[in-house]
Amino acid sequence: LGYTPTVRGKDFYWRQFRDMKGSVVPELLTHDQFERYGQACAGVLARAHSQSPGAAVASAYMGKSTEFDEAIGRFAAAYADQNEKDYAAVQAAVKAGVLPCAEAGV
């Protein structure tokens, strides 16, 4: 269940008629497809959270300051740096033979 507002001010209510779920096999995607898939998932997740009952409470708590936005940006950058370090550690472990890997070039 949900609704989608339009640019022209009309809201559309929608619901799932049948359970016709699909899935994506990430291993079969190109780099660009995988990036777009990740962006789509992030957008859907963000929208779902923004429409939760707690969204208004969180928004009121944070106010109009950019402090939270900046903190999330810093966290995201630090998290990306940590991911790069972790990946380098995995590559080193594979190269040293400490961590078995079925696929070359990881």
Secondary structure as GFF3:
##gff-version 3
##sequence-region A 1 106
A	DSSP	beta_strand	2	5	.	.	.	ID=ss1
A	DSSP	beta_strand	11	14	.	.	.	ID=ss2
A	DSSP	three_ten_helix	26	28	.	.	.	ID=ss3
A	DSSP	alpha_helix	31	50	.	.	.	ID=ss4
A	DSSP	alpha_helix	54	62	.	.	.	ID=ss5
A	DSSP	alpha_helix	67	95	.	.	.	ID=ss6
###
